[in-house]
Every structure is written in C-alpha cells, then in structure tokens.
Amino acid sequence: MNDLRSKILFADRYRLRKRLGEGSLWEAWLADNEMAGYEQVVKIFAPLDEPGSRVFRREFARAYHLMHPRLLRATYFDIYQNRPYLVMPYCRRGSTQKLVGKLDEGEIARAMRDVGGALAYIHQPAYRIVHRDIQPENILLSDQGDYLLSDSGISSELREAFHRYAAEKDIILSSDAGMAPSAYRAPECSSHHHEKDDELMASDIWALGATLFELATGLPPFGQQGGEGQASGQPIPDLPSSFSPGLNNILKHCMAKGPWGRPSGANLRQMAEGYLESGQWPAQYTDNISQSWKPGKWENVLQRLSLKNTGVWIAVLVVLVAIAAMLAWPKETNENNLAGPKDTLPDASNLQLLTQNQTIQDKEPQDTAVEIKSLNGLAQEVPEEPAGSEVPTESAPPADPVKVELQRPARETAKEAAPAKKSTAPVAPPATEKPPKKNTSVVQPEKPKAAVATKGQQLEPRFDDLTGKWGYKDTKGTWAIWPQFTEAAPFKDGRAKVAKKGSDGELNSYYLDPKGGLILIPKRDTVDISNN
C-alpha cells in the first residue's frame, strides 16, 4: 500500500490530504470529497480477489444501516481497483488515544455509558454484530464531547481472504494481521478456536474493560500481552486509590477470565447512568469492600456448564420436564384415595360425597366470553365474565369434599347414617341447588385491524438524506424500518410495495409487511409502485 500518498485522487472522487492512521491491512486518510465539497475520512484496505470482495460487501452491508447516536458508522463503502474502502465522517477532536491516563472517574463513567450503549445496540438479537477492535484509538470524540465507537474490526473469514490474496501475490503479512492489538484481545481470542457470537460479544466487553483501565491509568492492564498474560496466571490489577472500589470491581468484572462471567453492554450503560445521576455505583460492587469482588467464581461455574456437552444437557432437560409433568399431574379425589378400608363410610355418606362433587362441578362456569382486541396486528384474548351468571363470593377455593366429610363431628355422621340402618331401600341423594343457567351468548370478536392502522403505529415512507434510501417511520418519527429501499409506497391493506437493487444491480419489487418482512414480487406481476 506504499503507492498511497498525499494529493492523489482516489476512486475519482477523494483527494487524499493527510494520513491519520494505518494498520497491517489498511490506511486511514483525511480526504476532500471533490464531488460533495467537504472533507471525510477514507479507510482504504489491501487488495482482494473477487471471492474476497464478495465477503467484504456482505460483511459491511450488515452494518451499513445501523443508526445509534454513539456509533460512528461508515456512510459509504465500495471497491476501487480491487481495494475495498470505507467513507466515514471526520471527527476533528480525534480519538481518546491522546487522553490515555488523563480521565477521572466521571469521564470514565461517561465513556462507559456511551460505548456500552453502542455495544448494547450492535449486540442485540436483531443484529448480533461483533466489533472486534475496541481500543483507545477507535473511540473518537464528537464536537459535543461525546464518546463515539468507530472503526469496526473484520471477521476471521474476511481476514483469511486478505491472507489468501497476499499469498498469491507474494505479499508478506504477519499471522495476526487484521486482528486487534494483543493488549486488547481477551484470553479466549488467543486460542483462535472461538467464533461463537456470544463469546465474541463477551470479548468486546473484555476489550472495553481494558480500554477504560488504560484511559484511567495510562497503561493496559496486562501490558502488551493482553489476555495471553491473564491466561498464563497474571491477576487483574487494581485501579489507583484515587478511583472508587465500585469502579475498580466493575472493570475487574469486565475483564473476567472466562467469557460467560462478564456483564453485557446494556449492564455497563445502566450502571454508568446510575453513577452519573447519583454518584454511586451499584451496591453489589461496593458492599463488603474488604472482600472485594474476585473474578473466577461464577465464570468457572459457567465454564463447567459449557454447552459443549450438548447431549448431556438435552438428557438433563428431558428428565426435568418429566419430573415437572409428574408433579403437575392432577391428583384423584375419589374414594379410592381414602385411607383405610372402603366400608368405613356408610353408603349414604358416599352418595352425599358424590352429590357434593357434582354440585361443585355444576357451579363452575363453563362458558367464558372473550373479546379480541387488536394490538399491532396481533389478536389478544381477554376473558370476560358471562352476563347474568352468578359469581361465587368465597375468597378461598372450595374445600376438598372428602376432607370435609372426614372432619365432620361423629354425632352428625351418626344422625345421617341412622336411616340407612333402619331401611334397606335405596337412599335417594339429597336435593341439590340448581346450578345457574349458563350464558350461551358469546361476544363476537372484532375483526383484527392491520398494524399500520393502530393508533400511534402508522408507518409512512420517508426519504433519508444520509443514505439516499427510503424507509418507514412511525408517528413519533422513529425509524421502524431502516432506509434500504430505492422506491417505497405507503401501506395499503397491511402491506406496501417497495423496490431495491439486488446484488446483480437490477431493481426488484417486494411486498413489505409492518414487521419488515419482504416477499419478492415476480417480474410478470410487477406494476408501477406509484399505483399502490
């Protein structure tokens, strides 16, 4: 990449002015966008072959539509002369690299809140994107003084594509080219065996903990060895005494040796917000200061409970479900469960027990009217009491008739049993109160309405000037469906017609549902989108 120099025109648009940084696979330049007339940052990567270029497009397309106030994302990406490149806004105040060792506890909390919030956003189930390169150089400062997470790393698949092309062209690359510096790599990253999203997201948390430690003290917690030093037995160092034990324990929690023993980005954001509002870290990190938080207890347990032994866990789950089913199985309440011989109760008592059971069953309402209400296009059943039916006023459930009979005084039982001894004729069961009439009228459910017709959830197509794409916003102005369409029409009958370019460059039409699902419209059925 030695051919890149100041004042050359890159990609027929960007006049390179100043090199801002470089790595083994990239260079970042401040450049003038001569077509738009303002300055931007252009990150230019090493060359790739055609298969590698496809991997690059697929990987960065996932993050292209991300929108978060503390995430500095690429506004454009393309490939020029086999070289992928990204275009990003220019932050004049630079990165936190120049602030290493100079931040107090309040600023550490603000950085934790901002970067933790950005990680919580990209780690959420809707995206599951891993940053892979958190370090002071990649946390930038906005003009308002906010901390912005920038410059996401590359996946192992894309890194392998760079190495493959370099080998074909006899270009020498180090084995860790394209990876984050070792000082910010978690212990599990050194084994090169993990590619599970959950473990990789936990590695982002470890790197953030190491970065915040360096911003507070001036040095990485494990020197340049990073997680390898921790894996070899080095303990997590403490912050200087000028910082509170609460912050010290939180950073130790972030840098727990095992990936399953670390907090999430959302946890860090919430704890930092609480500190900035009250001046106190959570109690679990500040109580019992003499017995400060020690990593390893829970993370070791979680490591032992690893999902590697999937078959064992499936068997355990089956056993637990079987036990729960047996405990929940209803117990029989007939006379077969009574202790002692069956002839201990007179025939008349048995008849009365059956009558009481039948009376209780008859009093239970059998029909329940339901009202279906539409909520975001989904029907919810709301139970409603039957009109005209009597509701039992007892606050406690009816007692078991068998137990009631056994607890009755002996003199009362003898009085009722006496007629059975004098007469051999069958004893008729006592008259029972007629059960209330059942209400057979059922409220007819309303026809569910489309989600877009629900109050406060109307989606309208909006054009995004930043991306040059169409998307949909609700009545509050929140992007419900991110800008990604070349053309878009309003919702009609629960769907909208949209169009966007495919990987082949052709414009394809789709039906879009309110949840963002797309159904391809065949070419023969495609009509002018403006007619929707």
N, C-alpha and C positions, 0 to 999 in steps of 0.2 A: 504493500500500500504506500510505497515511497513516492509514487507519482502524484499524490495529492499535495498541493501547495497553495499558498495564498494567491488570490486574484484569478484563479482559473474558474471557468464556468462549468459547473457540474449539472448534468441532466438538462442542459439547455435552459436552465432557469436560475440556479443558485450560484451566486458569485461568492466563492469562499473568501473569508476575511481573516479569521483567527482560529487556530486550533485550540479547543477548550479542554480536550482530554483524549486519551487513547487507551486501548486495551490490545490484547493479542489478536482479536478478530475485528476490531472496529476503530474508527476515529470519529470524534465529535467536533464539528466546525460551526463557528458563528458565520452565517452567510446572509447576503442580501437576496431576497426573493425579487428578482428584477421584473417579474410579471405582476406580482401583487404590490410591490413597492414598500416592503417592510422587512425587518431582519428576523431571522428564525435560526433555530439550531438544526443542523443536518447531521444525523449519525449514519455514517457510511460503513458498511460491513465488507468483509473479504468476499471474493467471488464465490459463486456457487454454480453447480451444474443444473440442468433442467429439473431432475427429481428434487434436488435440494431447494430450488426456487419454489417448487410447489409446497414443500414443507414450510418454508418461510411465509408464503402467502396465507396458508391455512392457520399457522400459529398466531400471526399478528392480526388476522381478521377477527379472531376471537375477542381480542382486547380493543378493537378499533371503536366499538360503540359504547364502551364504558364511560360513565359520567359520574364523577364524585368530586366535591369541592377540594379535597385534599389529594387528588390523584392527577399528576401531570401526565396526560396520555399523548400519544402520537396523533397528530391531526392528519397525517398523510403518510402512506408508505407505498413504495414501488421498487422496481428493479431496473437499473440502468447499466448496460454493458456487463451483464452477469453479476452486478453488485447490488444487493438489497440495500435500501436506505430508508430511514425514518425521518420525518419532519416534526419538530416539537416547538412549542413557544419558548422564547428566550427569557430566563429569569435573571435580571440584572444583578440581584444581590448574591447570586452564586449559591454554593452548597454549604452544608454545615461542616465541611472539612476544615474550614478556617476558624470554626468555633470550638474545635476539639479541646476539652479541658476547661472551657470558659463558661459553661452553662450552670446556673444554680438550680435548686430543686424545683422552683416554679416553672422554669423554662423546660426542664426535663419532663415535667408533667404535661406541659403544652405539646411538646414533641410526641410524647406517648399517646396523648389524646388524638392528635392529627394523624399520625402514621398508623396507630392502632385502628382508627376508624377506616382508613383507606384499606388496610388489610382485611378488616371485617367485611368490607364491601366486595372485594375481589374473591375472598374465600367462601362467600355464601353459596349455598347449594345451586343457585341459578347459574353461577359462573364457574366456581371451583378452579380459579386461576391462581397459580403459584408465582410469586415474584422472582425468587431465586437469587437476588443480588442486592440485598439490603445492606448498606454501609453508609458512612457519613457523606461520601461523595455523591450518593444517589438520593439524598434528602435535601431538597432545594428550599430556598426562602422566597416567598412571594413579596410583592411590593408592600403588602399589608403586614408582613411579618409572620405569616402562617407557614407551617412546615408542609411541604409537598413531597409525596413519594413519586419518584421518577425512575425511568430507565430500567424497565423490567429485564431480567435475565432471559437466557434462551434455554430451551429444553434439551435433554440429552439426545433426542432424535435430530434436532437441528445442529447440535454440536458435532454429532457424528457425520452429518452431511458436509460441514466445513472441513473436517479432518479428511474425509474421503477425497474431496476435490483437491486439497493441499497435497495429498499423497500422489495423486495423478499428475500434478504439475511440479512435483519435486520441491514443494514449499515446506520448510521445516516449521512445525508447530509443537509447542510443549504439550505434554499429556493433559495438563489441566487448562489448556486454552479454552476460553469461553465460559469458564466457571468463575464463581465469586472468589475473591481473595481468601486464602486459607484462614485468616484471622476471623472471618465472619461465616465460616462453614461449621455447621453443627456436627456433633460426633458421628451421627448416623450417615452424614454425607461423605465421610472419608472412606466408607466401605464400598461405595459405588454399586450397591446392590438394591437400593430402595428407589422405587419410582411410584409408590402409592401416594395418591393425592393427600391423604390425611397426614402421612409422615412428612411430606414435602411442605405442607402448610405449617406444621409444627416447626420445621426447620426455619421458616420465615420468622417465627416468634423468637427462636434462639438468636438469629442474626439481629433482630431488633433489640433484644436484651443486651447483646454485646455492643451494639452501636450506641445505645443510651449510656452504657457503662463508660465507653470511651469518651463520649461527649461530656460526662461528668468528671472523669479523672484525667483524661489526656492520653490514656493508653488502652489498648484492647485487653480484655480480662485475662486471656491466655497467651498474650503476645502474638507472634505471627503463627504459632502452632494452631491456634483456634481449638476447634472441637477435638482434634487429634490429641492435643495436650490434655484435655479433660478426660478423654477416653483412656489415656495412659495413667490416670490417677491424680492429676492435679486438682486441688479443691477450687471451688468457686471463690474468688477473692471478695473481700468486703469493700464497700464504698468508704471514703474517708469519713471521719466522725462529724464533719460539717453537714452530712446528709442524715436524714432520719432513718431509724431502723425499719420503718414501714417500707420506704422506697428500696432500701437495701434488700429486704426479703422478697419484694416483688421482682426485682431484677434477677435474684437467685432462682426464683420460680420460673422465670422466662428461660433461664439457661440450665434448666434441669437436664440431667444426663440423658434420660430417655424421652422420646418424642411425646409419649402419652401423658407425661407429668407436667405439661406446660399449659398456661392459660391461653385463651383464644384472643384474637384481635378485638372482639367485642368486649371481652372482660377487661382488657387493658384500657380501652376507651372509657368504659364506665367508671373504673377506679380512678382514672386521671380526672375525669369530670367531677367526681365527688371530692377529690382533693382540691381542685381549683375553686370549688364552691365553699367548702367547709374548712380547708386547711388540714384535713385529717385523711390518712389512708385507711382502708378497711380494717376493722378490728382484728380479723384473723391474721393480719400481718404485723400488728402492733402489740397484741396481748402477749403476756408471758415473754417479755423481751429477753429475759435471762436465758430462756430456752428458745433461741431464735430459730426461725424456720430452717429446716435442714432438708435439702433435696435428697431424693433417693428412696424414701419410704414408700410413697404411693406409686412413684414411677416404676419401682421394681415390681410391685404387685401387678401393675398394669402390664408390664413386660411379660410376667409369668402368665398373665391371662391373654397372651397374644392370640390372634385369630389364625395363626399358622396351623394349629391343630383343629382344623375346621370340622373334621369328622367327629372328634370328641365332643365339641361344643354342640353339634347337632343332636348327638345322643343325649347329652345333658338336658337340652331344651325339650326333647320328646318326653323324657322322664318327668320334668317339671310340669309339662302340660297334662300328662296323665294323672299326676298327683292332684293338680288343681281341679281336674274333672271329677275325680273321686270325692274330693271334699265338697264340691258344689252339687253333687248328686242329691236330689231331694229324698228325705227320709220318709218311710212309710209310716202312716199314722193309724193304721187299722189295728184291730185287736190282736193280731199275730205278734205285735211288738210288746205286748204287756208281759211283765214279769210274772211267773207263777203259772199254774195250770189254768186252762180256759174256763173251767167250771167255777172259778172263784167269783164270777159275776153272774147274777141272775139273768134269765132270758130277757126279762123286761128292761133291765139296765142296758143290755146290748142293743135292744131295739131303740131305746132312747138315745144312745150314743150315735147310732146311725142317723136318727132323725135330726140330732143337733148338727152333725156334719153336713147333712143335706141342707139344713136351714142356713148354715153359714155360707155354703156354696151358692144357694139361691140368692142370698143378699148381695153377693158380689156383682157389680155391674159388668155386663158382658160386651156392651157396645160402647165405643168411645168415638165421638165425632172428632174429626181432625179438620184443621184449617190449614191449607197450604199457602204459605207466603213466599213471594219471590224475593230472593236476595242474591244479587249478582248473577241472575240466571239460574240459580240452584234452588230447588224446592225444599223447604223445611217443613216438617210435620210438627204442629203444635197441638198437644192434647187439649180437648175441651170437654167440660163436664156435660153429660147428657141433660137436655132440657127436661124439666119435670120429674127427674129422678131424685130420690132421697139420698142424701149423703150421710154416711154414719158419722155420729158426733163423737165417738170414742177417740181419745187421743192416742191410746195404745192399741196394738193389734189384738184381735180376739184370742183368748187363751186356748190352749190345746184342750178339746173336749174330753179326751181320755184322762188328762191330768186333773181337770175339773171334777170329773166323776170320782176319781180316786181320793180327792181331798174332801169330799162331802162328809158331813158327820154321819156316824153309823146309824143313829136313830132315824135320820131322814131316808137313808138307803133301806132300812128295815121296813119303814112305812110303805114305800113304793113296792118293795118286794113281796109284801104280805098278800096282796090279791093274787099274785101268781101262784101261791101255795094253795089257796082255797079253791081255785077254779082251774080246771085243766083246759078250758077253752083258750084259744089263742088270744093274746092280749093285743088290742089294737094300739098302734102308736099314737101318742098324744097329738092333738091338733096343733098344727104349726101355723105361724103367721104367714099370710100370703106374701110372697115377695113383691116388691114394687114392680109395676109394669115397666118393661124395657122400652126405652126410647129407640124406635127404629128409624127415626129421621136423621139423616146424616147431611151435614152441611156440604154442599157441593164445592169441591176445590176450585179456586180461581185458576184460570189458565196462566201458567208462568210467563212472565214478560222477559224479553231479551235483556241481557246485562247492560247493554248500552242505553236502555230506556230507564234504568233505575236512577232515582234521584241522586245527583252528585257523582254519577259514574258515566256521564255522557262522554264519549270519545270522539274527538274531532281531528281530522288530519291537519298537521302543522308542518311547515317547512322550517328546517334547521339550517341557519346560515353557516354554521361552523362546518357541518358535514356535507351540506348541499343535498340533503336527503329529506324525504318525507317520513313522518311518524305520526303517532296519535297521542294527544294529551287529554286528560280529564278536565272537568270543570274547574279544578283547583290549579290548573296549569302544570301539573306533574306529568312527566313523560311516562305513560303507561306502557307504550310500545315504542322502543327506541327508533330514532331515524335510521332507516335502512332501505327505503323504497325510492325508486326513481319516479313513480307516479303513485297516487293514492286518492281514493274516493271516500266519501262519508259512509258510515254504516247504514245498511238498509236490510231489514228483515234479519237482523242478528249477524250480518257479515258485511264485509266491504271488499271491493275489488282493488287490488294493488298490483304493482309491477316492479320488478327489479331485474338487474342483469345477472345472468348466471356466469359460471366460470368460463363458458365459451364466448362471453361477450354479447350474447343475444338477450333481448328483453323478453322475459317470461311473465305471464299473468297468473295471479293466485287469488283464491278466496281467503280472506283473513277473518278469523273469529276473534271475539273480545279478549281471549286469553293469549293471543299471539300465535295461534296455530295456523299453518299455511296449507292449503290444498291447491295443487297445480291445476290450472285450467288448460285442457288440451287446446292445441292450436286451432282446431276446427271450431271450438266453442268460444274462442276469444273474441270479445267485442270491444268497441271503443270504451275505455274506462270512464270517460266523462258521462256516459249514458246511465251509469249506476245511480 
